[in-house]
Amino acid sequence: MQDLARYREALRWLKCLVVIPTYNNEGTIVEVVAAVRRYADEVLVVNDGSTDRTPERIAALEGIRCISYPKNRGKGHALRLALQYAADEGFDYALTLDADGQHYAEDIPRFVERIEEIPGSLLIGARNLTAENMPSKNTFANRFSNFWYRVETGLRLEDTQSGYRLYPVQKLRNIRLLTSRYEFEVEIIVRAAWRGVRVENIPIQVYYPPEGERVSHFRPLQDFTRISLLNTVLVLYALLVYYPWRFVRALTRENIRHFFEREVLRSPESNLRMALSIGWGVFCGIIPLWGYQMVFALATAHLLRLNRVVAVVCSNISIPPMIPLILYGSVVMGAWVLGLENGFSFQRISFEEIAQSLTQYVVGSIALALLAGVVVTIVAWFVMTLCRRGGAHE
């Protein structure tokens, strides 16, 4: 039998508030709270505008905290209020689980033990998606969400949609969020990763009642659409801001030296192939695919059998300090290729002028990318021929 006193004390020492958001769970809320209170002294129930007898059930419970409001605002709104409440009340963590009985309070020790090993992390319970009665839509939605989470953060998780979580609330203070409904749980773990918070799965049990007894507030069409729109915004932000910012932060002398030694000097690939990988990355970084240069570089380097890591890194030539130079060089090159006068007059602005300038930029950026790619390839091959003597051969 688990040592309940040990975990109660641990939750108290960790300053952890257990949060149970609920909407129309009159049949399970009392049992869920009772199971949780075996482990935790501090429990907060958030009544998200329930219209059944849930408010009465909550009112009959003693020794718990409660937030209640009359109109249903969505699970995301309930969690946002709870996390803000926990932070304002001086808690360091908020452990959230669902009120429908699918999560087991007996898994609380797993969160406690892991957070003691890696304090300040955000832990997500990983469900067994092959469990009995697991809805097929849950498996698809989770795989879909896992894929986009990896695109947006570069990190891999087994389960990104489980509501059984431990949040480091002080680390998430003032985090800017766009959502307040079902998709909130996707957005917050992406933004937490962007903020540098460690996000990790831990295994949990899960219970799904037979289909006729199941209570679900997930609206497939509306919620899936909202999640898709959110992922569109997050992917764009990741490509335009997060990945370039992370790349710039990694540009230390030591990291550059290690990368050059590991990926270039010690690479088993030939000097020519390495030079082509560098030149191709530069080409991809200049062509007018803003926000998607790295994706294009990765995909095309794979098809061309070039070094994908080197190509993607070199495609980051369009980092903020270089952007004005690339834009200016593209406009100048475009004017030269098209035989146009270089310049843009705001005094005689027209749709024709805008179209002409856009064409000038696009043509010029492609020409500049070709020129830069060829020059960089030649220089890289020459330098590596000098530096890698005795190394890889053609």
C-alpha positions in Angstrom: 0.0 0.0 0.0 1.3 3.4 -0.9 2.4 5.7 1.8 -0.3 8.3 1.6 1.2 10.5 4.3 4.5 10.7 2.5 2.7 12.1 -0.7 0.5 14.4 1.2 3.6 15.9 2.8 5.4 16.0 -0.5 2.5 17.9 -2.2 2.5 20.3 0.8 6.3 20.8 0.5 6.1 21.3 -3.3 3.3 23.9 -2.8 1.0 22.0 -5.1 -2.6 22.8 -5.6 -4.7 20.0 -7.2 -7.2 21.4 -9.7 -10.3 19.7 -11.0 -12.2 21.6 -13.7 -15.8 20.3 -14.1 -18.7 20.8 -16.4 -21.9 18.7 -15.9 -20.1 15.8 -14.0 -22.7 15.3 -11.3 -22.3 11.6 -11.3 -18.5 11.5 -10.7 -17.3 14.8 -9.1 -17.8 13.7 -5.5 -16.0 10.4 -6.0 -13.1 12.1 -7.9 -12.6 14.8 -5.2 -12.8 12.1 -2.4 -10.1 10.0 -4.2 -7.8 13.1 -4.7 -8.2 14.2 -1.1 -6.6 11.0 0.1 -3.3 12.4 -1.3 -3.8 16.2 -1.2 -4.9 18.8 1.4 -5.2 21.6 -1.2 -7.9 21.0 -3.8 -9.6 23.5 -6.1 -12.7 22.6 -8.1 -13.6 25.0 -11.0 -17.3 24.8 -11.9 -17.4 25.8 -15.5 -21.0 26.9 -15.7 -22.5 23.4 -15.0 -26.2 23.2 -15.7 -26.9 19.9 -14.0 -26.6 19.1 -10.2 -22.8 19.5 -10.2 -23.0 22.8 -8.2 -25.0 21.2 -5.5 -22.6 18.3 -5.3 -19.7 20.7 -5.0 -21.5 22.8 -2.3 -21.8 19.7 -0.1 -18.1 19.1 -0.1 -16.1 20.4 2.8 -12.5 21.6 3.0 -12.0 22.4 -0.7 -11.5 25.6 -2.6 -14.0 26.5 -5.4 -14.3 28.8 -8.3 -17.7 29.0 -9.9 -19.3 31.1 -12.6 -22.8 30.8 -14.3 -22.0 30.5 -18.0 -19.9 27.7 -19.6 -16.7 29.2 -20.9 -14.7 26.1 -21.9 -12.1 23.9 -20.2 -9.3 26.3 -21.3 -10.9 29.2 -19.5 -11.4 27.1 -16.4 -7.7 26.1 -16.4 -6.5 29.6 -17.1 -8.4 30.9 -14.0 -7.1 28.0 -11.9 -3.5 28.5 -12.9 -3.7 32.2 -12.3 -5.4 31.5 -8.9 -2.6 29.0 -8.0 0.1 31.5 -8.8 -1.6 34.4 -7.0 -2.1 32.2 -3.9 1.6 31.3 -3.8 1.5 27.8 -5.1 4.4 26.6 -7.2 2.6 23.8 -9.0 -0.9 22.9 -10.1 -1.8 19.3 -10.7 -4.9 19.0 -13.0 -7.1 16.0 -13.6 -10.5 15.5 -15.2 -13.7 15.3 -13.2 -15.3 12.5 -15.3 -13.4 9.7 -13.5 -11.1 8.7 -16.3 -8.0 9.7 -14.3 -6.8 7.7 -11.3 -5.8 9.6 -8.1 -3.5 6.6 -7.5 -1.2 8.1 -10.2 -0.5 11.3 -8.2 2.6 9.7 -6.6 4.1 9.3 -10.2 3.9 13.1 -10.6 5.3 13.7 -7.2 8.3 11.4 -7.6 9.2 12.7 -11.1 8.9 16.4 -10.2 11.2 15.7 -7.2 13.8 14.5 -9.7 13.3 17.3 -12.3 11.8 20.3 -10.5 10.3 23.1 -12.5 9.1 20.8 -15.3 5.7 20.5 -16.9 4.6 16.9 -16.7 1.9 15.3 -18.9 0.3 12.0 -18.2 0.8 9.6 -21.1 -2.2 7.4 -21.7 -2.2 3.9 -23.1 -4.0 4.7 -26.4 -4.6 1.0 -26.9 -6.6 0.7 -23.7 -10.0 -0.9 -23.6 -12.8 1.4 -24.8 -10.4 4.0 -26.0 -12.3 6.1 -28.6 -10.7 5.9 -32.0 -11.1 9.7 -32.4 -8.8 10.2 -29.4 -6.0 8.2 -30.9 -6.2 10.1 -34.2 -6.5 13.5 -32.5 -3.5 12.7 -30.3 -1.3 11.6 -33.1 -2.3 14.7 -35.1 -1.4 16.9 -32.1 1.8 15.1 -31.4 3.0 15.7 -34.9 2.3 19.4 -34.8 3.9 19.8 -31.4 7.1 18.3 -32.8 7.0 20.7 -35.8 6.4 23.7 -33.5 9.0 22.9 -30.8 11.4 20.3 -32.2 10.4 18.1 -29.3 8.8 14.7 -29.2 5.9 13.7 -26.9 3.9 10.5 -26.7 0.7 12.2 -25.5 0.0 15.9 -25.9 -3.7 15.9 -25.1 -4.0 14.2 -21.8 -5.6 16.5 -19.1 -3.7 14.9 -16.3 -0.8 17.4 -15.9 1.5 19.1 -13.4 2.1 22.7 -14.3 4.9 24.9 -12.8 2.6 27.9 -12.4 5.2 30.4 -11.3 7.3 29.7 -14.5 4.1 30.2 -16.6 3.2 33.5 -15.1 2.2 36.2 -17.7 2.5 33.7 -20.5 0.6 35.1 -23.5 -2.2 32.7 -24.8 -4.7 33.0 -27.6 -7.1 30.3 -26.6 -9.6 29.6 -23.9 -11.3 26.3 -24.8 -10.3 22.8 -25.6 -7.3 23.8 -27.6 -5.8 25.6 -24.6 -4.1 22.5 -23.4 -2.2 22.3 -26.8 -1.2 25.9 -26.8 0.1 26.1 -23.3 2.6 23.2 -23.7 3.9 24.7 -26.9 4.4 28.1 -25.4 5.9 26.5 -22.2 8.5 24.8 -24.4 9.2 28.1 -26.2 9.8 29.7 -22.8 12.4 27.0 -22.0 10.3 24.9 -19.6 11.0 21.2 -19.8 7.9 19.3 -21.0 7.9 15.5 -20.4 5.4 12.6 -20.4 5.0 10.1 -17.6 2.9 7.0 -17.9 -0.6 7.0 -16.3 -3.6 4.7 -16.2 -6.8 5.8 -17.9 -10.4 4.6 -17.7 -12.9 5.0 -20.5 -16.4 3.8 -19.7 -18.4 2.0 -22.4 -19.7 4.3 -25.1 -23.3 4.5 -23.7 -22.0 5.7 -20.3 -19.4 8.1 -21.7 -19.7 11.9 -21.0 -17.7 13.9 -23.5 -17.8 17.7 -24.2 -15.5 17.4 -27.2 -17.2 18.8 -30.4 -15.4 17.1 -33.3 -16.1 19.7 -36.0 -15.8 22.9 -34.0 -12.9 21.8 -31.7 -10.9 20.2 -34.5 -11.3 23.3 -36.6 -10.1 25.5 -33.7 -7.1 23.2 -33.0 -6.2 23.3 -36.7 -6.4 27.1 -36.8 -4.3 27.3 -33.6 -1.6 25.0 -35.1 -1.5 27.1 -38.2 -0.7 30.2 -36.1 1.8 28.4 -33.9 3.7 26.9 -36.9 4.0 30.3 -38.6 5.3 31.8 -35.3 7.7 28.9 -34.9 9.1 29.3 -38.4 9.2 33.0 -38.4 10.3 33.7 -34.8 11.0 30.8 -32.5 13.5 28.8 -34.7 15.4 31.8 -36.0 15.6 33.2 -32.4 16.8 29.8 -31.1 19.4 29.7 -33.9 20.7 33.1 -33.1 21.0 32.3 -29.4 23.0 29.2 -30.3 25.5 31.2 -32.4 28.2 31.2 -29.8 31.9 30.8 -30.7 32.0 27.4 -28.9 28.8 26.1 -30.6 30.0 27.2 -34.0 33.4 25.5 -33.5 31.7 22.3 -32.3 29.3 22.3 -35.2 32.0 22.9 -37.8 34.2 20.1 -36.4 31.4 17.6 -36.0 29.3 18.2 -39.1 32.0 19.4 -41.6 35.5 18.5 -40.7 34.7 15.0 -39.4 31.9 14.2 -41.8 32.4 11.1 -43.9 30.9 12.8 -46.9 33.0 14.2 -49.8 34.2 17.8 -50.0 32.0 18.4 -53.0 28.9 17.0 -51.4 29.5 19.1 -48.2 30.1 22.2 -50.3 26.9 21.6 -52.3 25.0 21.2 -49.0 26.3 24.5 -47.7 25.6 26.3 -51.0 22.1 24.7 -51.3 21.3 25.9 -47.7 22.3 29.4 -48.6 20.2 29.3 -51.7 17.2 28.1 -49.8 17.7 30.8 -47.2 17.5 33.6 -49.7 14.7 32.5 -52.1 11.4 34.3 -51.2 9.8 31.6 -49.1 9.9 33.6 -45.8 9.0 31.4 -42.9 9.4 28.1 -44.9 13.1 28.3 -45.9 14.2 25.7 -43.4 11.4 23.3 -44.3 12.2 23.7 -48.0 15.9 23.2 -47.3 15.2 20.0 -45.2 12.9 18.5 -47.8 15.0 19.3 -50.9 18.3 18.3 -49.2 16.7 14.9 -48.5 15.6 14.5 -52.1 19.0 15.6 -53.4 20.8 13.4 -50.9 22.7 16.3 -49.4 23.7 16.8 -45.8 20.3 17.8 -44.3 21.7 19.2 -41.0 24.3 21.4 -42.8 21.7 22.6 -45.4 19.1 23.5 -42.7 21.7 25.4 -40.6 23.0 27.3 -43.6 19.4 28.2 -44.7 19.3 30.4 -41.5 21.3 33.0 -43.4 18.0 35.0 -43.4 18.3 35.9 -39.7 17.4 39.4 -38.6 20.8 41.1 -39.1 21.0 39.8 -42.6 17.4 40.4 -43.7 17.9 44.1 -44.8 20.9 43.2 -46.8 19.1 40.3 -48.5 16.1 42.4 -49.3 18.2 45.3 -50.7 20.4 42.9 -52.7 17.3 41.2 -54.1 15.8 44.5 -55.2 19.1 45.6 -56.8 19.6 42.3 -58.5 16.0 42.3 -59.7 16.4 45.7 -61.3 19.6 44.6 -63.0 18.0 41.3 -64.4 14.8 43.0 -65.6 16.6 46.2 -66.9 14.6 48.4 -64.5 15.4 51.6 -62.7 16.2 50.7 -59.1 13.9 52.5 -56.7 10.3 52.7 -55.5 8.5 56.1 -55.7 5.8 56.7 -53.1 4.8 59.9 -55.1 3.5 57.8 -58.0 2.3 54.7 -56.2 -0.1 52.5 -58.1 -1.1 48.9 -58.4 1.1 48.6 -61.5 4.0 50.0 -59.5 3.4 47.6 -56.6 3.1 44.6 -59.0 6.3 45.7 -60.8 8.2 46.1 -57.5 7.0 42.7 -56.3 8.1 41.0 -59.5 11.5 42.8 -59.2 12.0 41.5 -55.7 11.0 37.9 -56.5 13.1 37.7 -59.6 16.0 39.5 -57.9 15.9 37.2 -54.8 16.0 34.1 -56.9 18.9 35.5 -59.0 20.7 36.5 -55.8 20.1 33.1 -54.3 21.6 31.4 -57.3 24.6 33.7 -57.3 25.2 33.4 -53.6 24.7 29.6 -53.7 27.2 29.1 -56.5 29.8 31.4 -54.9 29.4 29.9 -51.4 29.7 26.4 -52.9 33.0 27.2 -54.7 34.5 28.9 -51.6 33.3 26.1 -49.3 34.8 23.4 -51.6 38.1 25.3 -51.7 38.3 25.8 -48.0 37.4 22.2 -47.2 39.9 20.9 -49.7 42.5 22.8 -47.7 41.1 21.9 -44.2 40.1 18.3 -44.8 43.2 16.9 -46.5 43.5 13.2 -45.6 39.8 13.2 -44.8 36.8 12.4 -47.0 37.6 12.0 -50.7 35.5 12.5 -53.8 
